[in-house]
Amino acid sequence: MFCDKCGAENPDDATFCGQCGHKFKVNVKSDVKHEKNTILALVISFLLTGLGIVYAGNVKKGILLFIGGLIFSILGLAVPVCTVIAVIIWVYALYETYNEVKRAQGVANPNLIEDFKAWDSPKKAAGIIVAIIILLIVVASVFSAFAPRHDYSSYSDDYSTSDYSGGISSSGSSSSSSSGSYSSSSNGRDVESHYEGDAGSADTYGTVYDDGSVESHQSGHTDYGDYQIDSYMDSNGNLHGTVDVGGQTYHVSS
């Protein structure tokens, strides 16, 4: 460009004239482009897939990646491969976020690999750490998506209620019988049941955990008195618990 004061030719990105020192007018549009912050954009896309691209100025691409990542994340709850697709979209959005910020800064053909080679040592170390974190997230997501899931909903509803105060025991299935009635509900992890019979009543609720351990609580009333049983069986089959009956507390372990 040419100086509007002395007419000398200067580089297009010059701020002052090299001949007379005259300060050139700032190109407002170009200056706004340089305000885009790469780290801020990457953080936004790290937390919300693609929205860092919206910040960089490419609204259409950013919104499409955000919606795509959201849809596949939801579908991943039922179809594991969709979780993998959602992670791929997330990683791609991070890569495109960097490129879009560079374009907003005036770089026509951004190249992350070439930029990485030109970074100083601290910046390279930070980039490697971030890449490792992203890789670990990807690997963890893939393993989590395809890890075997325990299905406890098919477990039998057979039950047993015991009266530790007098040695009376009754057992059966989810139905009515001559000695009493039994009802239960379960969502595959949490179980609740109620027994009502001639010998008394009992309410039981418990939880089956992913590692196979079971926590159970039972309270009841019999002709011999009230009782409360709290028990926990770990994944190795070891039983620990307490029995409160007749005003006394007994500790049980095996």
TORBAMI-538436 format. One line per 8 residues: their letters; for each residue x, y, z of C-alpha. Coordinates in steps of 0.25 Angstrom, whole numbers. Layout:
a) X:Y:Z ~ ...
***
This chain:
mfcdkcga) 0:0:0 ~ 4:14:-2 ~ 5:25:9 ~ -6:35:8 ~ 4:46:13 ~ 17:44:5 ~ 13:34:-5 ~ 24:24:-2
enpddatf) 21:9:-4 ~ 19:1:9 ~ 16:-14:12 ~ 1:-17:13 ~ 2:-20:28 ~ 10:-8:32 ~ 5:1:43 ~ 15:13:40
cgqcghkf) 21:18:28 ~ 35:14:26 ~ 38:27:19 ~ 32:38:27 ~ 26:31:40 ~ 12:34:37 ~ 2:25:44 ~ -7:17:35
kvnvksdv) -22:16:38 ~ -25:2:45 ~ -34:-7:37 ~ -45:-10:47 ~ -49:-22:40 ~ -36:-28:40 ~ -33:-24:55 ~ -46:-31:59
khekntil) -41:-44:53 ~ -29:-44:62 ~ -37:-43:74 ~ -41:-58:74 ~ -34:-66:85 ~ -30:-80:81 ~ -29:-85:95 ~ -43:-80:99
alvisfll) -49:-85:86 ~ -43:-99:89 ~ -48:-99:103 ~ -62:-96:99 ~ -62:-107:89 ~ -56:-117:99 ~ -68:-114:108 ~ -79:-112:98
tglgivya) -76:-119:85 ~ -74:-110:73 ~ -78:-97:80 ~ -64:-92:80 ~ -66:-92:64 ~ -78:-83:66 ~ -69:-73:75 ~ -58:-73:63
gnvkkgil) -69:-69:54 ~ -74:-81:46 ~ -88:-82:53 ~ -94:-92:43 ~ -83:-102:44 ~ -82:-100:59 ~ -97:-102:62 ~ -97:-115:52
lfigglif) -86:-121:60 ~ -92:-118:73 ~ -106:-124:69 ~ -99:-136:63 ~ -91:-139:76 ~ -103:-137:85 ~ -112:-146:76 ~ -101:-157:76
silglavp) -98:-156:91 ~ -113:-158:94 ~ -114:-170:85 ~ -101:-176:91 ~ -109:-179:103 ~ -116:-190:96 ~ -107:-192:84 ~ -92:-193:88
vctviavi) -86:-190:74 ~ -93:-176:75 ~ -85:-173:87 ~ -72:-175:78 ~ -78:-166:67 ~ -81:-155:77 ~ -67:-156:82 ~ -61:-155:68
iwvyalye) -70:-143:65 ~ -65:-137:78 ~ -50:-139:74 ~ -53:-134:60 ~ -60:-121:65 ~ -47:-118:74 ~ -38:-119:61 ~ -48:-111:53
tynevkra) -48:-101:65 ~ -33:-98:63 ~ -34:-97:48 ~ -46:-87:49 ~ -39:-78:59 ~ -27:-78:50 ~ -36:-74:38 ~ -42:-63:47
qgvanpnl) -28:-58:50 ~ -25:-57:35 ~ -18:-70:32 ~ -24:-75:19 ~ -19:-90:20 ~ -17:-94:35 ~ -8:-106:37 ~ -8:-111:52
iedfkawd) 4:-120:49 ~ 13:-109:43 ~ 9:-100:54 ~ 12:-110:65 ~ 26:-111:58 ~ 28:-96:60 ~ 24:-96:74 ~ 34:-94:85
spkkaagi) 37:-105:95 ~ 27:-101:107 ~ 16:-99:96 ~ 19:-113:90 ~ 19:-119:104 ~ 5:-113:107 ~ 0:-118:93 ~ 5:-132:96
ivaiiill) -2:-132:110 ~ -15:-128:104 ~ -14:-138:92 ~ -11:-149:103 ~ -23:-145:111 ~ -32:-145:99 ~ -27:-159:95 ~ -30:-164:109
ivvasvfs) -44:-159:108 ~ -46:-165:95 ~ -41:-179:99 ~ -49:-178:112 ~ -62:-175:105 ~ -60:-186:95 ~ -57:-196:106 ~ -69:-191:114
afaprhdy) -78:-192:102 ~ -75:-207:99 ~ -72:-211:114 ~ -82:-223:118 ~ -94:-218:126 ~ -100:-227:137 ~ -114:-229:135 ~ -121:-232:149
ssysddys) -135:-231:144 ~ -135:-245:140 ~ -132:-250:155 ~ -142:-258:162 ~ -153:-251:171 ~ -152:-263:181 ~ -151:-257:195 ~ -148:-261:209
tsdysggi) -153:-254:222 ~ -148:-259:235 ~ -152:-256:249 ~ -139:-257:257 ~ -147:-255:271 ~ -154:-268:270 ~ -148:-276:259 ~ -160:-275:250
sssgssss) -157:-275:235 ~ -165:-274:222 ~ -162:-273:208 ~ -169:-274:194 ~ -170:-266:181 ~ -177:-254:176 ~ -191:-259:179 ~ -202:-262:189
sssgsyss) -202:-275:197 ~ -209:-281:209 ~ -199:-274:219 ~ -199:-260:213 ~ -197:-251:201 ~ -184:-245:195 ~ -182:-234:186 ~ -170:-228:180
ssngrdve) -164:-218:170 ~ -151:-216:164 ~ -144:-208:153 ~ -132:-217:152 ~ -124:-211:163 ~ -133:-206:174 ~ -143:-216:180 ~ -155:-214:189
shyegdag) -164:-225:195 ~ -175:-226:205 ~ -180:-239:212 ~ -193:-240:219 ~ -197:-253:226 ~ -202:-260:238 ~ -189:-260:245 ~ -187:-245:243
sadtygtv) -182:-235:233 ~ -169:-231:227 ~ -164:-220:218 ~ -151:-222:210 ~ -143:-212:201 ~ -129:-214:195 ~ -119:-210:184 ~ -111:-219:175
yddgsves) -98:-212:171 ~ -90:-213:158 ~ -79:-221:165 ~ -88:-231:170 ~ -89:-227:184 ~ -103:-226:191 ~ -109:-217:202 ~ -122:-221:209
hqsghtdy) -131:-215:220 ~ -143:-222:225 ~ -152:-218:236 ~ -164:-227:241 ~ -174:-230:252 ~ -177:-244:257 ~ -185:-250:269 ~ -172:-250:276
gdyqidsy) -168:-235:274 ~ -162:-226:264 ~ -149:-227:257 ~ -139:-220:248 ~ -129:-226:239 ~ -118:-218:232 ~ -108:-226:224 ~ -98:-225:213
mdsngnlh) -91:-235:205 ~ -78:-231:197 ~ -74:-236:183 ~ -67:-248:190 ~ -79:-253:197 ~ -75:-248:211 ~ -87:-245:219 ~ -87:-234:229
gtvdvggq) -99:-228:237 ~ -107:-226:250 ~ -120:-231:255 ~ -129:-223:265 ~ -139:-231:272 ~ -145:-231:286 ~ -137:-218:290 ~ -124:-225:287
tyhvss) -114:-223:275 ~ -106:-235:269 ~ -95:-234:259 ~ -94:-244:248 ~ -82:-247:239 ~ -77:-258:231
***
